[in-house]
Amino acid sequence: MAGEFAARKLKRKRQKMRCKKAKYRNRILGLRKKKDPFEGAPQAKGIVLEKRQVEQKQPHSGLIKCVRVRLIKNGKQITAFVPRTGAIKHIAEHDQVLLEGVGGSQGGAVGSMWGVKWRVVKVNGVSLEMIRTGKKKKPAG
């Protein structure tokens, strides 16, 4: 056991061993921010490369409508979910979209979507919901 005057040695040893803990190491080195395509930002713009459908995880079945997007800020490619019925019809290739996280715990996916962590909010600067409901027209380009 440690003696009455061993506090300094114990403290130094504890500081050394902190780097062995993954949570501490990730926080200090900023690994989560480096891995994140948004680089810590809440939203990001991108260009639609293609429309695709993602199969749901078990026990659900069905195809989730998604788009493959290249982010403007850093050129990374991600798959983003297009929410609501019929919304995918209003998105074309080469449209500019605004993306945000879907709100899973620790920045992860939600529900039965495989690795889809982002969703489309706006298309060419206009809210996707407004376009979908017919309240606004999608601008060309």
Backbone as CSV, one residue per row, in Angstrom:
resi,resn,N_x,N_y,N_z,CA_x,CA_y,CA_z,C_x,C_y,C_z
1,MET,0.829,-1.197,0.000,0.000,0.000,0.000,0.867,1.251,0.000
2,ALA,0.268,2.330,-0.406,0.972,3.613,-0.435,1.136,4.140,0.985
3,GLY,2.258,4.786,1.203,2.549,5.306,2.538,1.879,6.648,2.792
4,GLU,2.155,7.181,3.961,1.555,8.449,4.389,1.993,9.617,3.500
5,PHE,3.234,9.540,2.947,3.784,10.651,2.163,3.899,10.293,0.673
6,ALA,3.019,9.413,0.189,3.125,8.924,-1.193,2.214,9.679,-2.168
7,ALA,1.582,10.753,-1.732,0.594,11.456,-2.559,1.180,11.937,-3.882
8,ARG,2.415,12.523,-3.814,3.019,13.065,-5.037,3.236,11.967,-6.072
9,LYS,3.745,10.836,-5.607,4.023,9.712,-6.505,2.718,9.156,-7.100
10,LEU,1.690,9.039,-6.261,0.400,8.530,-6.740,-0.223,9.465,-7.784
11,LYS,-0.112,10.755,-7.534,-0.669,11.756,-8.449,0.022,11.685,-9.807
12,ARG,1.372,11.609,-9.787,2.136,11.540,-11.027,1.793,10.272,-11.817
13,LYS,1.648,9.166,-11.094,1.313,7.896,-11.730,-0.084,7.964,-12.378
14,ARG,-1.027,8.607,-11.684,-2.393,8.741,-12.198,-2.402,9.598,-13.472
15,GLN,-1.587,10.656,-13.490,-1.494,11.512,-14.675,-0.927,10.751,-15.871
16,LYS,0.070,9.914,-15.618,0.664,9.116,-16.685,-0.344,8.135,-17.269
17,MET,-1.110,7.496,-16.396,-2.041,6.464,-16.824,-3.304,7.008,-17.501
18,ARG,-3.520,8.326,-17.381,-4.697,8.935,-18.018,-4.703,8.701,-19.526
19,CYS,-3.527,8.745,-20.146,-3.419,8.585,-21.598,-3.808,7.182,-22.065
20,LYS,-3.877,6.240,-21.149,-4.302,4.879,-21.501,-5.819,4.803,-21.684
21,LYS,-6.539,5.779,-21.124,-7.999,5.771,-21.206,-8.436,6.380,-22.536
22,ALA,-9.219,5.633,-23.302,-9.631,6.050,-24.651,-10.435,7.349,-24.627
23,LYS,-11.310,7.484,-23.646,-12.160,8.676,-23.564,-11.321,9.948,-23.396
24,TYR,-10.329,9.876,-22.514,-9.444,11.021,-22.271,-8.611,11.330,-23.514
25,ARG,-8.049,10.289,-24.121,-7.187,10.446,-25.295,-7.956,11.075,-26.458
26,ASN,-9.168,10.592,-26.711,-9.997,11.136,-27.790,-10.321,12.604,-27.552
27,ARG,-10.600,12.953,-26.302,-10.947,14.338,-25.973,-9.750,15.269,-26.161
28,ILE,-8.602,14.863,-25.656,-7.408,15.704,-25.711,-6.895,15.861,-27.142
29,LEU,-6.881,14.784,-27.917,-6.374,14.834,-29.291,-7.418,15.357,-30.282
30,GLY,-8.666,15.519,-29.837,-9.724,16.031,-30.709,-10.075,15.081,-31.836
31,LEU,-10.024,13.768,-31.574,-10.234,12.775,-32.620,-11.661,12.788,-33.162
32,ARG,-12.637,13.090,-32.302,-14.026,13.093,-32.746,-14.264,14.215,-33.760
33,LYS,-13.663,15.365,-33.493,-13.818,16.511,-34.387,-13.119,16.265,-35.722
34,LYS,-11.965,15.587,-35.681,-11.216,15.289,-36.903,-11.984,14.293,-37.786
35,LYS,-12.651,13.346,-37.147,-13.365,12.307,-37.878,-14.675,12.828,-38.466
36,ASP,-15.280,13.824,-37.823,-16.570,14.371,-38.223,-16.460,15.117,-39.546
37,PRO,-17.253,14.745,-40.585,-17.169,15.446,-41.871,-17.580,16.917,-41.781
38,PHE,-18.444,17.261,-40.815,-18.873,18.650,-40.636,-17.821,19.469,-39.885
39,GLU,-16.788,18.816,-39.365,-15.700,19.441,-38.623,-16.207,20.283,-37.453
40,GLY,-17.191,19.747,-36.741,-17.702,20.424,-35.551,-18.838,21.389,-35.805
41,ALA,-19.153,21.687,-37.061,-20.228,22.627,-37.378,-21.595,21.937,-37.266
42,PRO,-22.669,22.691,-36.953,-23.991,22.077,-36.840,-24.630,21.761,-38.191
43,GLN,-24.285,22.545,-39.220,-24.845,22.329,-40.554,-23.741,22.499,-41.593
44,ALA,-23.987,21.944,-42.801,-23.015,22.093,-43.887,-23.730,22.006,-45.226
45,LYS,-23.157,22.676,-46.242,-23.716,22.636,-47.593,-22.959,21.614,-48.421
46,GLY,-23.685,21.056,-49.404,-23.059,20.090,-50.288,-23.779,20.021,-51.615
47,ILE,-23.174,19.322,-52.562,-23.736,19.130,-53.891,-24.169,17.676,-54.026
48,VAL,-25.385,17.460,-54.520,-25.924,16.108,-54.677,-25.206,15.407,-55.827
49,LEU,-24.658,14.234,-55.537,-23.979,13.434,-56.557,-24.930,12.417,-57.172
50,GLU,-25.723,11.762,-56.312,-26.677,10.759,-56.803,-27.753,10.504,-55.764
51,LYS,-28.894,9.992,-56.251,-29.956,9.540,-55.350,-29.734,8.056,-55.131
52,ARG,-30.006,7.596,-53.923,-29.886,6.160,-53.665,-30.883,5.733,-52.597
53,GLN,-31.035,4.423,-52.477,-31.936,3.875,-51.466,-31.137,2.971,-50.553
54,VAL,-31.366,3.118,-49.245,-30.641,2.334,-48.240,-31.615,1.375,-47.592
55,GLU,-31.209,0.108,-47.501,-32.064,-0.886,-46.841,-32.051,-0.662,-45.343
56,GLN,-33.201,-0.947,-44.704,-33.293,-0.760,-43.262,-32.683,-1.944,-42.519
57,LYS,-32.281,-1.665,-41.267,-31.763,-2.711,-40.386,-32.908,-3.619,-39.946
58,GLN,-32.545,-4.813,-39.528,-33.541,-5.734,-38.964,-34.167,-5.106,-37.723
59,PRO,-35.382,-5.369,-37.339,-36.364,-6.240,-37.984,-37.221,-5.509,-39.012
60,HIS,-36.875,-4.253,-39.360,-37.685,-3.505,-40.321,-37.317,-3.879,-41.747
61,SER,-38.263,-3.605,-42.654,-37.952,-3.802,-44.066,-38.451,-2.579,-44.812
62,GLY,-37.817,-2.291,-45.911,-38.188,-1.114,-46.695,-36.933,-0.405,-47.142
63,LEU,-37.116,0.566,-48.040,-35.992,1.315,-48.582,-36.094,2.767,-48.135
64,ILE,-35.013,3.274,-47.552,-34.968,4.661,-47.104,-34.379,5.495,-48.230
65,LYS,-35.065,6.578,-48.581,-34.610,7.437,-49.672,-33.490,8.350,-49.165
66,CYS,-32.344,8.283,-49.825,-31.163,9.051,-49.420,-30.510,9.685,-50.635
67,VAL,-29.595,10.614,-50.374,-28.785,11.207,-51.436,-27.320,11.141,-51.027
68,ARG,-26.471,10.952,-52.015,-25.026,10.976,-51.793,-24.583,12.406,-52.066
69,VAL,-23.886,13.004,-51.101,-23.550,14.425,-51.175,-22.054,14.629,-51.003
70,ARG,-21.486,15.549,-51.809,-20.097,15.967,-51.610,-20.122,17.316,-50.913
71,LEU,-19.514,17.401,-49.728,-19.509,18.649,-48.969,-18.631,19.689,-49.645
72,ILE,-19.094,20.935,-49.639,-18.368,22.026,-50.275,-17.120,22.381,-49.471
73,LYS,-17.222,22.367,-48.150,-16.131,22.850,-47.301,-14.866,22.006,-47.346
74,ASN,-15.025,20.665,-47.537,-13.824,19.831,-47.500,-13.807,18.690,-48.533
75,GLY,-14.838,18.591,-49.356,-14.851,17.580,-50.416,-15.182,16.170,-49.968
76,LYS,-15.526,15.986,-48.689,-15.872,14.644,-48.207,-17.249,14.242,-48.711
77,GLN,-17.415,12.941,-48.953,-18.708,12.431,-49.426,-19.440,11.747,-48.280
78,ILE,-20.734,12.068,-48.151,-21.555,11.433,-47.116,-22.924,11.084,-47.697
79,THR,-23.626,10.186,-47.019,-24.988,9.829,-47.408,-25.942,10.523,-46.457
80,ALA,-26.909,11.257,-47.006,-27.871,11.999,-46.192,-29.287,11.512,-46.474
81,PHE,-30.068,11.459,-45.442,-31.452,10.996,-45.470,-32.364,12.124,-45.950
82,VAL,-33.340,11.794,-46.798,-34.321,12.781,-47.267,-35.640,12.481,-46.536
83,PRO,-36.033,13.349,-45.574,-37.204,13.035,-44.755,-38.532,13.256,-45.471
84,ARG,-39.550,12.548,-45.028,-40.939,12.657,-45.483,-41.202,11.994,-46.839
85,THR,-42.452,11.627,-47.025,-42.897,10.946,-48.240,-42.853,11.882,-49.442
86,GLY,-42.285,11.405,-50.533,-42.270,12.152,-51.786,-41.256,13.268,-51.875
87,ALA,-40.470,13.499,-50.831,-39.510,14.608,-50.836,-38.356,14.357,-51.804
88,ILE,-38.028,13.092,-52.045,-36.904,12.749,-52.921,-37.167,13.202,-54.356
89,LYS,-38.438,13.319,-54.739,-38.792,13.739,-56.109,-38.361,15.171,-56.395
90,HIS,-38.230,15.978,-55.350,-37.914,17.395,-55.514,-36.409,17.688,-55.494
91,ILE,-35.611,16.621,-55.378,-34.156,16.793,-55.368,-33.594,16.167,-56.635
92,ALA,-32.741,16.919,-57.327,-32.098,16.418,-58.542,-30.590,16.404,-58.336
93,GLU,-29.885,15.717,-59.224,-28.419,15.728,-59.169,-27.923,17.148,-59.403
94,HIS,-26.825,17.494,-58.780,-26.171,18.806,-58.868,-26.923,19.914,-58.136
95,ASP,-27.982,19.590,-57.400,-28.636,20.587,-56.543,-27.743,20.852,-55.341
96,GLN,-27.828,22.071,-54.810,-27.095,22.397,-53.591,-28.035,22.158,-52.413
97,VAL,-27.586,21.391,-51.430,-28.428,21.062,-50.283,-27.752,21.486,-48.986
98,LEU,-28.579,21.805,-47.991,-28.086,22.109,-46.653,-28.384,20.893,-45.789
99,LEU,-27.379,20.424,-45.051,-27.517,19.212,-44.245,-27.367,19.525,-42.773
100,GLU,-27.997,18.687,-41.939,-27.815,18.754,-40.491,-27.818,17.332,-39.959
101,GLY,-27.402,17.143,-38.716,-27.409,15.823,-38.098,-28.827,15.352,-37.836
102,VAL,-29.035,14.028,-37.821,-30.380,13.509,-37.554,-30.680,13.430,-36.067
103,GLY,-29.668,13.623,-35.226,-29.923,13.710,-33.792,-29.820,12.408,-33.031
104,GLY,-29.038,11.441,-33.535,-28.804,10.219,-32.791,-27.830,10.475,-31.650
105,SER,-27.797,9.561,-30.682,-26.906,9.771,-29.541,-25.456,9.745,-29.998
106,GLN,-24.662,10.640,-29.474,-23.241,10.776,-29.766,-22.975,10.945,-31.260
107,GLY,-23.898,11.620,-31.952,-23.712,11.908,-33.370,-23.939,10.713,-34.276
108,GLY,-24.594,9.681,-33.771,-24.803,8.458,-34.545,-26.093,8.452,-35.330
109,ALA,-26.361,7.333,-35.997,-27.562,7.165,-36.803,-28.784,6.979,-35.898
110,VAL,-29.966,7.169,-36.477,-31.213,7.031,-35.722,-31.988,5.825,-36.258
111,GLY,-32.546,5.051,-35.354,-33.466,3.977,-35.726,-32.851,2.915,-36.616
112,SER,-33.519,2.633,-37.732,-33.140,1.494,-38.560,-32.326,1.888,-39.790
113,MET,-31.676,3.044,-39.753,-30.893,3.495,-40.909,-29.420,3.121,-40.721
114,TRP,-28.862,2.433,-41.701,-27.481,1.994,-41.636,-26.536,3.153,-41.866
115,GLY,-25.887,3.641,-40.832,-24.837,4.632,-40.974,-25.242,5.957,-41.588
116,VAL,-26.543,6.256,-41.611,-27.009,7.538,-42.150,-27.175,8.481,-40.968
117,LYS,-26.291,9.481,-40.882,-26.250,10.336,-39.700,-26.676,11.767,-39.986
118,TRP,-27.039,12.049,-41.250,-27.401,13.425,-41.628,-28.698,13.433,-42.410
119,ARG,-29.357,14.622,-42.433,-30.594,14.749,-43.208,-30.581,16.053,-43.989
120,VAL,-31.346,16.069,-45.076,-31.450,17.238,-45.945,-32.476,18.197,-45.347
121,VAL,-32.122,19.494,-45.255,-33.009,20.511,-44.703,-33.492,21.450,-45.801
122,LYS,-32.561,21.910,-46.653,-32.901,22.852,-47.719,-32.359,22.366,-49.055
123,VAL,-33.059,22.754,-50.129,-32.614,22.467,-51.485,-32.521,23.792,-52.223
124,ASN,-31.342,24.114,-52.753,-31.098,25.385,-53.458,-31.566,26.590,-52.636
125,GLY,-31.353,26.539,-51.324,-31.674,27.671,-50.454,-33.117,27.768,-50.004
126,VAL,-33.968,26.825,-50.391,-35.381,26.841,-50.002,-35.669,25.591,-49.169
127,SER,-36.438,25.760,-48.114,-36.783,24.654,-47.217,-37.424,23.499,-47.989
128,LEU,-36.930,22.300,-47.749,-37.453,21.102,-48.416,-38.925,20.894,-48.092
129,GLU,-39.313,21.206,-46.864,-40.707,21.038,-46.445,-41.636,21.986,-47.210
130,MET,-41.182,23.225,-47.465,-41.987,24.194,-48.224,-42.165,23.736,-49.675
131,ILE,-41.102,23.193,-50.249,-41.173,22.685,-51.627,-42.112,21.492,-51.682
132,ARG,-41.970,20.595,-50.709,-42.769,19.358,-50.679,-44.257,19.627,-50.543
133,THR,-44.616,20.612,-49.716,-46.032,20.928,-49.494,-46.596,21.851,-50.564
134,GLY,-45.733,22.370,-51.451,-46.202,23.210,-52.544,-46.334,24.680,-52.196
135,LYS,-45.812,25.109,-51.064,-45.913,26.504,-50.663,-44.887,27.381,-51.372
136,LYS,-43.773,26.769,-51.804,-42.761,27.494,-52.550,-42.265,26.634,-53.695
137,LYS,-41.737,27.278,-54.728,-41.163,26.555,-55.877,-39.660,26.444,-55.676
138,LYS,-39.104,25.337,-56.176,-37.655,25.152,-56.094,-36.986,25.981,-57.177
139,PRO,-36.017,26.844,-56.806,-35.314,27.610,-57.828,-34.435,26.703,-58.688
140,ALA,-34.271,27.053,-59.947,-33.437,26.244,-60.854,-31.971,26.427,-60.515
141,GLY,-31.184,25.345,-60.726,-29.734,25.461,-60.563,-29.300,24.931,-59.275
